[in-house]
Amino acid sequence: MPEVKMSVNLNVTGGPALAVNFVESVEAYDVIEVTVPPATPSLVVQVQPAAAARVSLLLIQSDRYGTEITYKASDGAGDSAAVALLGPQLFGRGVLSLFGRDVLSLKFGNAHSAPAAGATPLAAHIRIVVGRKATTP
């Protein structure tokens, strides 16, 4: 069974230095890379192939952050509230309950305007790492 090792080093200038280490055992994992073009209201990204309630680890990172880049968690029946992708986000077991639903897919939006001719597009290149249970009892 694969183990995902997570560590965060937090150093506050003039304050504490903390190290947090955690190991999560998963039966399967996926690394997903997608591009969310500007003026995209909802790009659906499947994070697991079957019933929800199996995700135990979720990492979302991008080359572009800000209030214009958002995502919602979906269990197939409904969506969570939109979350702005303001920086890298790591969710472990139990923390996924903050979405108020199990995660079957993520729906990304990019509110940057479509670029004018010759301008650089403000696409967001998203990387998702998902750890999950692969078997059913």
C-alpha positions in Angstrom: 0.0 0.0 0.0 1.5 3.4 -1.0 2.3 5.8 1.8 2.2 9.5 1.2 4.6 11.4 3.5 3.7 15.0 4.1 5.8 17.6 5.9 5.4 21.3 6.5 8.1 23.5 8.0 6.7 26.7 9.5 9.1 29.4 10.5 7.8 32.7 11.8 10.3 35.6 11.8 10.9 36.3 15.5 8.6 33.5 16.5 8.3 29.8 16.6 9.7 27.2 14.2 7.4 24.2 13.8 7.7 21.0 11.8 4.6 18.9 11.1 5.1 15.4 9.7 2.3 13.0 8.7 2.0 9.8 6.8 -1.2 8.7 5.1 -1.6 5.2 3.7 -3.6 5.1 0.5 -4.6 2.3 -1.8 -4.3 4.4 -4.9 -3.2 7.8 -6.0 -3.4 10.0 -9.1 -1.5 13.0 -10.3 -3.7 15.1 -12.5 -2.6 18.1 -14.5 -5.1 20.4 -16.2 -5.1 23.9 -17.7 -8.0 26.2 -17.0 -8.2 28.8 -19.8 -9.3 32.4 -19.1 -13.0 33.0 -19.1 -13.8 29.4 -18.1 -16.7 29.2 -15.6 -16.5 25.5 -14.9 -13.9 22.9 -15.9 -14.8 19.5 -14.4 -11.9 17.4 -13.2 -12.7 13.8 -12.0 -10.6 13.0 -9.0 -11.8 9.4 -8.5 -13.4 6.9 -10.8 -16.3 5.7 -8.6 -18.4 6.5 -5.6 -17.4 9.4 -3.4 -16.2 9.1 0.2 -12.9 7.5 -0.7 -10.6 10.5 -0.9 -8.2 10.8 2.0 -5.7 13.2 0.6 -6.0 16.1 -1.8 -3.3 18.6 -2.9 -4.1 21.5 -5.2 -1.4 23.7 -6.6 -1.1 26.1 -9.5 1.2 28.4 -11.4 -1.4 31.2 -10.9 -3.2 32.1 -7.7 -5.8 34.7 -6.8 -9.4 35.4 -6.4 -10.0 34.8 -10.1 -9.1 31.1 -9.8 -11.8 29.2 -8.0 -12.9 25.6 -7.5 -15.9 23.7 -6.0 -16.0 20.2 -4.7 -18.8 18.0 -6.2 -20.2 14.7 -5.1 -22.1 14.3 -8.3 -25.4 15.5 -6.7 -24.3 19.0 -5.8 -21.4 21.4 -5.4 -19.7 23.0 -2.4 -19.4 26.7 -2.1 -16.7 28.2 -4.3 -13.2 28.4 -2.8 -10.6 30.9 -4.2 -7.3 29.3 -4.9 -5.1 31.8 -3.1 -2.1 29.5 -2.6 -1.3 25.8 -2.5 -3.9 23.8 -0.6 -3.4 20.4 1.2 -6.3 18.5 2.7 -5.8 15.3 4.7 -8.3 12.8 6.1 -11.1 14.5 7.9 -10.3 17.9 6.5 -12.3 17.1 3.3 -15.4 17.3 5.4 -14.9 21.1 5.2 -16.4 21.0 1.7 -19.7 19.6 3.2 -19.7 16.7 0.7 -17.6 13.9 -0.5 -15.3 14.7 -3.4 -16.0 12.9 -6.7 -14.8 15.8 -8.9 -13.5 19.4 -8.7 -14.9 22.2 -10.8 -12.4 24.9 -11.6 -13.2 28.4 -12.8 -10.9 31.1 -14.2 -12.5 34.6 -14.1 -9.6 36.3 -16.0 -10.9 37.8 -19.2 -10.1 36.2 -22.5 -6.9 37.9 -23.8 -7.0 40.4 -26.6 -5.2 39.5 -29.8 -1.5 39.2 -29.1 -1.8 39.4 -25.3 -0.6 36.7 -23.0 -3.5 34.4 -21.8 -3.9 34.2 -18.1 -4.5 30.4 -18.0 -4.0 28.5 -14.8 -2.0 25.3 -14.9 -3.4 23.1 -12.0 -1.7 20.1 -10.5 -3.9 17.8 -8.3 -2.6 14.9 -6.2 -5.4 12.7 -4.8 -4.9 9.8 -2.5 -7.9 7.4 -2.1 -9.2 4.1 -1.2 -9.5 1.8 -4.2 -11.5 -1.1 -2.8 -14.9 -1.5 -1.3 -15.7 -3.6 1.7 
